Amino acid sequence: MPLHLTKVAFAIESVEQLADRLATRHAEGGFLTTRYLPKRAAEIEGGSLFWILKHRLVARSPILGFGEAEGGRVAIHLGPKLVLVEARPKRAHQGWRYLEEADAPADLGGEGSGADELPPRLIGELMALGLL
């Protein structure tokens, strides 16, 4: 069972905006940086980075691995797809935190549910209302 990370989607107002920012970031290399390599990095590979938006876990990005970035920083390489998850309350924090597999929210919908076909803006509004 992989270990996951959580991170606040800083200066992001909606799921749609988060998806756009990640698409732009992916076009520029597909990674974000942090100061230090997580001590449990070997357990995290194959896990996901769960995004906190407005005090709720709302989506995840698959973590492909870790590398080096400029200035001695660590690159967290993310997959290109933003996967929406069942929204779950989560307090904001600085940096990243670990999230055990048992505590991770399930992906939104499932095969045949149609939830993955909804526009991100609508999903964001439904999440804000507590309906997803």
N, C-alpha and C positions, 0 to 999 in steps of 0.2 A: 504494500500500500504506500503510494507516494505521499510525501509531505508537501504542503502548499505554503504560499506566502500571501499576506494581505497587504494592500497599499491603498492609501487615499488617492482618489483621482483629483488632484489639486487643480483648482480653478476650472473645473468642469461642472456644467450645469445640467447636462442631460446625457442619457445613454447614447443618443445620436452624436453628440459632440465628442464623447469618449471614443466611439467607433471611428469618427473622422480623424481624431488625433492619432489613434493607433494606426490607421491606414497610412497617414502621412509619415509616421515614425517608421513603419515597415518599409516604405519606399526609400527611406534614408538609411536603412541598415537593419531595422527590426529589433532594436535593443534599447533598453534604458540603462542608466548607470547608477551605481551606488558606491559608497566609499569602501565597504569591506565585503569580502566574500562571505556568505553565510556559513557558519561553522558546520551546519548540517547540509551543505550543498549536495553531497552525494545522494542524500535521501530526497532532495527536491527535484532532481532531474526526472522528468516524466510527470511532474506535478504541474500546478497552475499558479498563476498570480491572480488572486481574487481582488477585484476593484471595489473600493468603498466609495459610494456616492450618496451624499446627503444622509450619512449615518446608517447606510444599508449596504450589505454585500449585494451587488447587482449583476456582475458579470465576471468572467475569468478569461485569461489569456494563457494558453499552454506555454510552459517554460521548456525551451529546447535545450538550454545549457547555459554555461557561464564562460566568459572570456575576459580579455583585457581591453581596457578602454584608455583613452588619453589621460594623462596626468596621474597615472597609477591607480585609476578607478577600476571598478569591476563592471563588466557589461553583463546584463541579464538578457539573453536572447529569447525573444517571444515569438510564438507562432503568429501567422497572419490573421487568424480568425478570432473574433471576439464572441465568446459563447455566453449567452444570457443564462442566469441561474435564478432559482426561486429566491426572491428578495428576502433577506434576513437582517434584522437589526445588528449593527456592529458599531461600536464606538470608534471615533476617529483617533488616530495616533500618528506620531511622526515616524518616518522611515517605513520599514516593513516589519511584519510579525509573522511568526509561524502559525499555520493552521493545520491541525491534524485531519486526516481523511475522514474520520468519523464525525467531525464537526463541520465539514464542508457542505454547503447547500447543493442540492441536486440541480442538474441542468434544467432549464425551463422547458416545460413540455416534454415531449418525447416523440418518437416516431409516430406519425399519423395524428398528432394533436393539433397541428397547424400553428402553434404558437411561434415557431421559428419563421413563419411567413409574414407575421405582423411587421409593420414599419417600426423602426426603432423609436420614433417619436411617440407613437401610440403606446408602445410597451413602457416607455418612460412615464407617460401620464398614468397608465394603469398601475404602475409600481408606486407612484406618488400617492395614489388613492388607496393603496393597500389591497388592490384587487389581484395582484400577481405576486 
